[in-house]
């Protein structure tokens, strides 16, 4: 949906997909839906976000062919699994996509983003992160596994990494965004209890894409403070009162060291490894497991200032958050 709307506004969209054939088919459907020329506005790249070498090879190829400009990188990769499964690289599969893949892709594309004035990185997180604090001790869930909690922890990590990147690379705007709870196959299969309780008020795909698109391409979003968390086109709270989710001092730095160490185990010639960027004193590649990317639209093709009307008002959406938190608390107490 985000890729479709960006292309409709004139963006050239790079789609990063695990399956080349499915990516090509999706690009064809998007071209037909938007009326945009397939070859001009869509480029499909094959890469599995769970495989570090594939992510690095994509970033290397992208820089070689398109390295002079990247207006927006949309990190929309997401994976939630009930069982703990290892990738062929020996990584827990959801961690590999949600944390390591997002981190490597972003770091590898920083040089291209830095060449583009006004560039942005928009990381699509989830309000599920409101139930968890950053986990730097066991990010792959090797000691204790719960798929839903692991996903929420990964999404918390994405919000914290957004803070880190905003400080480390101040010339680029970094935003994390919760799209709201949308009626998607992933929500239905991964959170069946939540889905059954809230199906009537879940958002459509268009509604879910609205804030992502706004963060990626609107002039108004470009005026937001760097590193903030956005929901419904507004800066939102990253923690609930008495939630116990504040990041322990030093844990973010510990997680980044861990991600760098893992990244170094999967080298690709010509791709420099991320480096630990210390905080100063005092201080559009849209990647999904079938992912898309795009330049921001031209100045005369602005994002509509009016948000897509939600099925439920903000109070209903907040109720959804609380129900998910209650569901998480019940799971914790039963363990």
C-alpha positions as CSV (number, residue, x, y, z in Angstrom):
1,X,0.0,0.0,0.0
2,X,2.8,2.4,0.9
3,X,4.7,1.5,-2.3
4,X,1.5,2.0,-4.3
5,X,0.8,5.5,-2.9
6,X,4.4,6.6,-3.3
7,X,4.5,5.5,-6.9
8,X,1.2,7.2,-7.5
9,X,2.8,10.4,-6.4
10,X,5.7,10.0,-8.8
11,X,8.3,8.1,-6.7
12,X,10.6,5.5,-8.2
13,X,10.0,2.5,-5.9
14,X,12.6,-0.1,-5.2
15,X,11.0,-3.3,-4.0
16,X,13.2,-5.7,-1.9
17,X,11.6,-9.1,-2.0
18,X,12.5,-12.6,-0.9
19,X,11.0,-14.1,-4.0
20,X,11.8,-12.5,-7.4
21,X,8.8,-13.9,-9.2
22,X,6.4,-12.7,-6.6
23,X,8.1,-9.3,-6.5
24,X,7.8,-9.0,-10.3
25,X,4.1,-9.9,-10.1
26,X,3.5,-7.4,-7.4
27,X,5.3,-4.7,-9.3
28,X,3.1,-5.4,-12.4
29,X,0.0,-5.1,-10.2
30,X,1.2,-1.8,-8.7
31,X,2.0,-0.4,-12.1
32,X,-1.5,-1.3,-13.3
33,X,-3.1,0.1,-10.2
34,X,-1.3,3.4,-10.3
35,X,-1.1,3.9,-14.1
36,X,2.7,4.4,-13.8
37,X,5.2,2.9,-16.2
38,X,6.5,-0.4,-14.9
39,X,10.1,0.2,-16.0
40,X,10.3,3.8,-14.9
41,X,8.7,3.6,-11.5
42,X,9.4,0.1,-10.2
43,X,12.6,-1.9,-9.6
44,X,12.5,-5.3,-8.0
45,X,15.5,-6.6,-6.0
46,X,15.8,-10.1,-4.6
47,X,17.0,-10.3,-1.0
48,X,15.9,-12.1,2.2
49,X,16.0,-9.6,5.1
50,X,16.7,-12.6,7.4
51,X,20.0,-13.3,5.6
52,X,22.7,-10.8,6.4
53,X,24.8,-11.6,3.4
54,X,21.8,-11.0,1.1
55,X,21.0,-7.7,2.7
56,X,24.6,-6.5,2.3
57,X,24.7,-7.7,-1.3
58,X,21.6,-5.8,-2.1
59,X,22.9,-2.6,-0.4
60,X,26.2,-3.0,-2.4
61,X,24.3,-3.4,-5.7
62,X,21.9,-0.5,-4.9
63,X,24.8,1.8,-4.1
64,X,26.6,0.9,-7.3
65,X,23.6,1.5,-9.5
66,X,21.6,4.1,-7.7
67,X,24.0,5.4,-5.1
68,X,23.6,9.1,-5.9
69,X,20.1,9.4,-4.4
70,X,17.8,7.8,-1.9
71,X,15.1,10.0,-0.6
72,X,13.4,7.6,1.8
73,X,14.2,4.3,3.3
74,X,11.1,2.6,4.8
75,X,12.0,-0.2,7.1
76,X,8.7,-2.2,7.0
77,X,10.1,-5.7,7.5
78,X,8.2,-7.6,10.2
79,X,8.1,-11.2,11.3
80,X,6.1,-12.8,14.2
81,X,6.3,-16.5,14.8
82,X,4.9,-18.7,17.6
83,X,7.8,-21.2,17.4
84,X,11.5,-20.4,17.7
85,X,13.0,-21.2,14.3
86,X,16.7,-20.7,13.2
87,X,17.7,-19.5,9.8
88,X,20.4,-21.3,7.8
89,X,22.8,-18.8,9.3
90,X,21.9,-20.0,12.8
91,X,20.0,-16.8,13.8
92,X,16.5,-16.8,15.4
93,X,14.3,-16.0,12.4
94,X,12.2,-13.1,13.7
95,X,15.2,-11.4,15.3
96,X,17.1,-11.7,12.0
97,X,14.4,-9.8,10.2
98,X,13.1,-7.3,12.8
99,X,16.4,-6.3,14.4
100,X,19.5,-7.4,12.6
101,X,18.2,-7.1,9.1
102,X,16.8,-3.6,9.8
103,X,20.0,-2.5,11.4
104,X,22.3,-3.8,8.6
105,X,20.1,-2.4,5.8
106,X,19.9,1.0,7.4
107,X,23.6,1.2,8.2
108,X,24.7,0.0,4.7
109,X,22.5,2.7,3.0
110,X,23.6,5.6,5.2
111,X,26.2,6.8,2.7
112,X,23.6,7.1,0.0
113,X,21.1,8.7,2.3
114,X,23.8,11.3,3.3
115,X,24.2,12.3,-0.3
116,X,20.5,13.2,-0.6
117,X,19.3,16.4,1.0
118,X,16.2,15.9,3.2
119,X,16.5,12.1,3.2
120,X,14.5,10.1,5.7
121,X,14.5,6.7,7.4
122,X,11.0,5.6,8.5
123,X,10.9,2.4,10.6
124,X,7.5,0.8,11.0
125,X,7.2,-0.4,14.5
126,X,4.2,-1.5,16.6
127,X,2.4,-0.3,19.7
128,X,3.1,-3.9,20.9
129,X,6.4,-2.4,22.0
130,X,4.5,-0.6,24.8
131,X,4.5,-3.9,26.7
132,X,8.2,-4.5,26.7
133,X,11.5,-2.9,27.4
134,X,14.7,-3.2,25.3
135,X,16.2,-6.7,25.7
136,X,20.0,-6.5,25.3
137,X,20.6,-9.7,27.4
138,X,18.7,-12.2,25.3
139,X,17.6,-10.6,22.0
140,X,17.3,-13.9,20.2
141,X,15.1,-15.5,22.9
142,X,17.5,-18.4,23.5
143,X,16.9,-18.5,27.3
144,X,13.1,-18.1,27.2
145,X,10.8,-18.0,24.2
146,X,7.5,-16.4,23.6
147,X,6.8,-15.3,20.0
148,X,4.5,-12.4,20.7
149,X,6.8,-11.0,23.4
150,X,9.8,-11.4,21.2
151,X,8.1,-9.4,18.5
152,X,7.2,-6.7,20.9
153,X,10.8,-6.6,22.1
154,X,12.1,-6.3,18.6
155,X,9.7,-3.4,17.9
156,X,11.0,-1.7,21.1
157,X,14.5,-2.2,19.8
158,X,13.5,-0.4,16.5
159,X,12.3,2.6,18.4
160,X,15.5,2.8,20.4
161,X,17.6,2.3,17.3
162,X,15.8,5.2,15.8
163,X,16.9,7.4,18.7
164,X,20.5,6.2,18.2
165,X,20.5,6.9,14.4
166,X,19.0,10.4,15.0
167,X,22.0,11.2,17.1
168,X,24.6,9.4,15.1
169,X,23.6,10.8,11.7
170,X,21.9,14.2,12.3
171,X,21.8,15.0,8.6
172,X,19.2,12.4,8.0
173,X,15.7,12.4,9.6
174,X,14.8,9.2,11.4
175,X,11.2,8.5,12.5
176,X,9.6,5.4,14.0
177,X,5.8,5.0,13.3
178,X,3.0,2.8,14.5
179,X,0.5,2.3,11.7
180,X,-2.4,1.4,14.0
181,X,-3.9,-2.0,14.2
182,X,-4.9,-3.0,10.7
183,X,-6.9,-6.0,9.5
184,X,-4.1,-8.0,7.9
185,X,-3.5,-11.7,7.6
186,X,-0.5,-11.3,9.9
187,X,-2.5,-9.9,12.8
188,X,-5.3,-12.5,12.3
189,X,-2.8,-15.4,12.4
190,X,-0.4,-14.1,15.0
191,X,-2.8,-12.5,17.5
192,X,-6.0,-14.5,17.2
193,X,-7.5,-13.4,20.5
194,X,-6.8,-9.8,19.9
195,X,-8.1,-10.1,16.3
196,X,-11.4,-11.6,17.4
197,X,-12.0,-9.0,20.0
198,X,-11.2,-6.0,17.8
199,X,-11.9,-7.1,14.2
200,X,-14.8,-4.6,13.8
201,X,-12.5,-1.6,14.6
202,X,-9.4,-2.7,12.9
203,X,-8.1,-0.4,10.2
204,X,-8.1,-1.0,6.5
205,X,-4.7,-1.3,4.7
206,X,-5.2,2.2,3.4
207,X,-5.7,3.5,6.9
208,X,-2.7,1.6,8.2
209,X,-0.5,3.0,5.5
210,X,-1.5,6.6,6.0
211,X,1.0,7.6,8.8
212,X,3.8,5.7,7.1
213,X,3.2,7.5,3.9
214,X,3.0,10.8,5.7
215,X,6.2,10.2,7.5
216,X,8.0,9.2,4.3
217,X,6.9,12.0,2.1
218,X,5.1,15.0,3.6
219,X,6.6,18.4,4.2
220,X,4.9,18.5,7.7
221,X,6.7,15.3,8.8
222,X,10.0,16.8,7.8
223,X,9.5,19.4,10.5
224,X,9.3,16.9,13.3
225,X,12.1,16.5,15.8
226,X,14.6,13.9,14.8
227,X,14.1,10.4,16.3
228,X,10.5,10.7,17.5
229,X,7.8,8.1,17.5
230,X,4.7,8.9,15.4
231,X,1.2,7.6,15.5
232,X,-1.8,9.1,13.5
233,X,0.5,11.9,12.1
234,X,1.4,13.0,15.6
235,X,4.3,12.5,18.0
236,X,3.1,9.8,20.4
237,X,4.2,8.5,23.8
238,X,6.8,5.7,23.7
239,X,5.8,4.3,27.1
240,X,2.7,3.8,29.2
241,X,2.5,5.1,32.7
242,X,4.1,2.7,35.2
243,X,4.8,0.3,32.3
244,X,8.3,-0.5,33.4
245,X,9.6,-0.3,29.9
246,X,12.2,2.5,30.2
247,X,15.5,1.4,28.7
248,X,18.2,0.5,31.2
249,X,21.2,2.8,30.8
250,X,23.9,1.2,28.7
251,X,21.5,-1.5,27.2
252,X,21.1,0.3,23.8
253,X,24.9,0.5,23.4
254,X,25.2,-3.1,24.4
255,X,22.6,-4.1,21.8
256,X,24.4,-2.1,19.1
257,X,27.7,-3.8,19.9
258,X,26.0,-7.2,19.6
259,X,24.4,-6.3,16.3
260,X,27.8,-5.1,15.0
261,X,29.5,-8.4,16.2
262,X,26.8,-10.5,14.4
263,X,27.1,-8.4,11.3
264,X,30.9,-8.9,11.1
265,X,30.3,-12.7,11.0
266,X,28.7,-12.3,7.5
267,X,31.2,-10.2,5.5
268,X,30.6,-9.2,1.9
269,X,33.5,-7.8,-0.1
270,X,33.2,-4.1,-0.7
271,X,30.7,-3.5,2.1
272,X,32.2,-1.9,5.2
273,X,31.0,-3.1,8.6
274,X,28.9,-0.8,10.8
275,X,31.0,1.0,13.4
276,X,30.0,2.0,17.0
277,X,29.1,5.6,16.8
278,X,29.6,7.3,20.2
279,X,27.0,9.8,21.3
280,X,28.4,13.4,21.1
281,X,28.9,15.0,24.5
282,X,25.8,16.7,25.8
283,X,23.7,15.1,24.0
284,X,12.7,5.1,-0.2
285,X,13.8,1.6,0.2
286,X,10.7,0.2,1.9
287,X,12.0,-3.2,3.2
288,X,9.4,-5.8,4.2
289,X,9.6,-9.6,3.9
290,X,8.3,-8.5,0.5
291,X,9.5,-4.9,0.7
292,X,9.3,-1.7,-1.2
293,X,11.3,1.5,-1.4
294,X,10.9,4.9,-3.0
295,X,12.0,8.4,-3.6
296,X,9.7,11.1,-1.9
297,X,7.3,12.7,-4.3
298,X,8.1,15.9,-6.1
299,X,7.2,19.2,-4.4
300,X,4.1,19.6,-6.6
301,X,2.8,16.0,-5.7
302,X,2.3,16.5,-2.0
303,X,0.8,14.0,0.4
304,X,-2.8,14.9,1.3
305,X,-2.9,16.9,4.5
306,X,-6.0,15.1,5.6
307,X,-5.4,11.7,7.2
308,X,-7.3,8.6,5.9
309,X,-10.4,8.5,8.1
310,X,-10.2,5.7,10.7
311,X,-13.0,3.2,11.4
312,X,-12.5,3.9,15.1
313,X,-11.7,7.1,16.8
314,X,-8.5,7.6,18.8
315,X,-10.1,6.4,22.0
316,X,-11.0,3.1,20.4
317,X,-7.4,2.8,19.2
318,X,-6.1,3.4,22.7
319,X,-8.4,0.8,24.0
320,X,-6.9,-1.7,21.5
321,X,-3.4,-0.9,23.0
322,X,-4.7,-1.5,26.5
323,X,-6.3,-4.8,25.5
324,X,-3.0,-6.0,24.0
325,X,-1.1,-4.9,27.1
326,X,-3.6,-6.8,29.3
327,X,-3.3,-9.8,27.0
328,X,0.5,-9.7,27.4
329,X,0.2,-9.3,31.2
330,X,-2.0,-12.4,31.4
331,X,0.6,-14.4,29.4
332,X,3.4,-13.2,31.7
333,X,1.5,-14.2,34.8
334,X,0.7,-17.6,33.5
335,X,4.4,-18.4,32.8
